Structures are given as C-alpha cells and as structure tokens.
Amino acid sequence: MLAVGCGIAAAQPPAPAHCPPRSARVTEHFLSADCADCWAAHAQVPADVRPASPVNAGWRLDWIVPTDTGDGAALASAAVTDAPERLGRAGLAAPAGMQSLVVLDTIRPAPDTRMQLETGPAWSGYVGVRLTVRGRLPAGTQAWVALVEELDPGAEGSAQPRVLVRRVAGPLALHGKGSPARTEHLRAIRWPEQALAHRVRARAWIESTDGRMLGMASDTCALR
C-alpha cells in the first residue's frame, strides 16, 4: 500500500470491457471536510503511477473525512464517519485542516474468490443490495458495501472525476478459511438525500485484517 500526501462453476463469463481486471489498482482519496480547495484541485498523481486508460486506472473511492469543525466544515454535508474508520483499518492517520491523502494499492484476490453485487430500486428512502462472496478467504476477512455518487469533471465544483462515498454498510462477516464456501448478505442502505439518482451506483469490497483490499465489485462489474 502506497500513501501519497496531498461452489464455483468451472468456466466464468468474461468481464465487460469497461470493468477493471481482478488484480486492479484501487485509488482512495481522503479529503478533510475543512478543505474545499482539496475538492476543487486537479488530480496530483505521480507520473510513474499514472494510468494509460480508464480501465487501467482500476477502482476509485473518494472519501470526505469529518473534522472537529462538524457541520461548520466546508464539505460537512458529504462527510461520512466511515472515512476515518477506513483509514484506521489501513493504519493511516486522517487528514486534517487543509489536507488530503491519496492511498494507492493493488487488489490481490485469491484465485477462487468471486464476488457479485446486485441492487434493487430505491424505495421509501432505501436501496436494497445483495452481496454474494465465494471462495477461500483468509481468516478475519470482512466485507463492506457502499452507495457512491459518480461525478464527472466539473460537477459540483470538482476539477477531477469523483466516486464519492455517500453511505456505507459494514463490516459484514464472511465465511472463514477452508474449503470453498459462499456467503450472502442482504442489506437496505439509506439513499443519500443530496445525490442525483442517475449518478448513484453501488460498490462492495473485502478487506484483510490489516486493511488491505482483497477484492472489489460494483453493481455492473462482478469480481469473476
């Protein structure tokens, strides 16, 4: 992990061309809720890790980290308490004040790990999600499911595209290490009130006990 300051069928159908590969890079942006300039800034990624194409870019998550300023913070309406928890699991300190943090990692799922995420229509302020995970998993592996808002460059004042984490459900317990097994979770996640419906998607990921990503999927891209 690099932090930069600022029963399974024998044959699986191929993933859609736009989906990241199994061992894709995941980029997580953590922005202090006090730093409106961080939100508006252009991406600052070292040239040696800059992707050649959107698919090569892999997965992305943007987290707004709440601060002691509370509701008075510039980005308070988009802050989620799960952001500092995610940083804590990865052994990293939360950005504060006029700070942001970019965390780069490579997902390394076990060969037989499979994950599928399905969503239903929003109803009465909630979205139903179903997460299915199969395969041998290291002891202590857990899962999370999130509703994210996908923003194009220029949307909501951001100079770069964003996959803004809006709501998170987890941790979700998974089966332990051993012979191939299957775990399924059904959850209702509250719809993010300020998000536009056509921009909201779902993401799911599994983490090892030290916070490393062991797999990620979306409602359009399964981990095959």
TANOR-V339422 format. One record per residue. N is the residue number from 0. RES is the residue in three letters. BURIAL is I if it has 16 or more other C-alpha atoms within 10 Angstrom, else O. Layout:
((N RES BURIAL) (N RES BURIAL))
//
This chain:
((0 MET O) (1 LEU O) (2 ALA O) (3 VAL O) (4 GLY O) (5 CYS I) (6 GLY O) (7 ILE O) (8 ALA O) (9 ALA O) (10 ALA O) (11 GLN O) (12 PRO O) (13 PRO O) (14 ALA O) (15 PRO O) (16 ALA O) (17 HIS O) (18 CYS I) (19 PRO I) (20 PRO I) (21 ARG I) (22 SER I) (23 ALA I) (24 ARG I) (25 VAL I) (26 THR I) (27 GLU I) (28 HIS I) (29 PHE I) (30 LEU I) (31 SER I) (32 ALA I) (33 ASP I) (34 CYS I) (35 ALA I) (36 ASP O) (37 CYS I) (38 TRP I) (39 ALA I) (40 ALA O) (41 HIS O) (42 ALA O) (43 GLN O) (44 VAL O) (45 PRO O) (46 ALA O) (47 ASP O) (48 VAL O) (49 ARG O) (50 PRO O) (51 ALA O) (52 SER O) (53 PRO O) (54 VAL O) (55 ASN O) (56 ALA I) (57 GLY I) (58 TRP I) (59 ARG I) (60 LEU I) (61 ASP I) (62 TRP I) (63 ILE I) (64 VAL I) (65 PRO I) (66 THR I) (67 ASP O) (68 THR O) (69 GLY O) (70 ASP O) (71 GLY O) (72 ALA I) (73 ALA I) (74 LEU I) (75 ALA I) (76 SER O) (77 ALA I) (78 ALA I) (79 VAL I) (80 THR O) (81 ASP I) (82 ALA I) (83 PRO I) (84 GLU O) (85 ARG O) (86 LEU I) (87 GLY O) (88 ARG O) (89 ALA I) (90 GLY O) (91 LEU O) (92 ALA O) (93 ALA I) (94 PRO I) (95 ALA I) (96 GLY O) (97 MET O) (98 GLN I) (99 SER I) (100 LEU I) (101 VAL I) (102 VAL I) (103 LEU I) (104 ASP I) (105 THR I) (106 ILE I) (107 ARG I) (108 PRO I) (109 ALA O) (110 PRO O) (111 ASP O) (112 THR I) (113 ARG I) (114 MET I) (115 GLN I) (116 LEU I) (117 GLU I) (118 THR I) (119 GLY O) (120 PRO O) (121 ALA O) (122 TRP O) (123 SER O) (124 GLY O) (125 TYR O) (126 VAL I) (127 GLY I) (128 VAL I) (129 ARG I) (130 LEU I) (131 THR I) (132 VAL I) (133 ARG I) (134 GLY I) (135 ARG I) (136 LEU I) (137 PRO I) (138 ALA O) (139 GLY O) (140 THR I) (141 GLN I) (142 ALA I) (143 TRP I) (144 VAL I) (145 ALA I) (146 LEU I) (147 VAL I) (148 GLU I) (149 GLU I) (150 LEU I) (151 ASP O) (152 PRO O) (153 GLY O) (154 ALA O) (155 GLU O) (156 GLY O) (157 SER I) (158 ALA I) (159 GLN O) (160 PRO I) (161 ARG I) (162 VAL I) (163 LEU I) (164 VAL I) (165 ARG I) (166 ARG I) (167 VAL I) (168 ALA I) (169 GLY O) (170 PRO O) (171 LEU I) (172 ALA O) (173 LEU I) (174 HIS I) (175 GLY I) (176 LYS O) (177 GLY O) (178 SER O) (179 PRO O) (180 ALA I) (181 ARG I) (182 THR O) (183 GLU I) (184 HIS O) (185 LEU O) (186 ARG I) (187 ALA I) (188 ILE I) (189 ARG I) (190 TRP I) (191 PRO I) (192 GLU O) (193 GLN O) (194 ALA O) (195 LEU O) (196 ALA O) (197 HIS O) (198 ARG O) (199 VAL I) (200 ARG I) (201 ALA I) (202 ARG I) (203 ALA I) (204 TRP I) (205 ILE I) (206 GLU I) (207 SER I) (208 THR O) (209 ASP O) (210 GLY I) (211 ARG I) (212 MET I) (213 LEU I) (214 GLY I) (215 MET I) (216 ALA I) (217 SER I) (218 ASP I) (219 THR I) (220 CYS I) (221 ALA I) (222 LEU I) (223 ARG I))
//
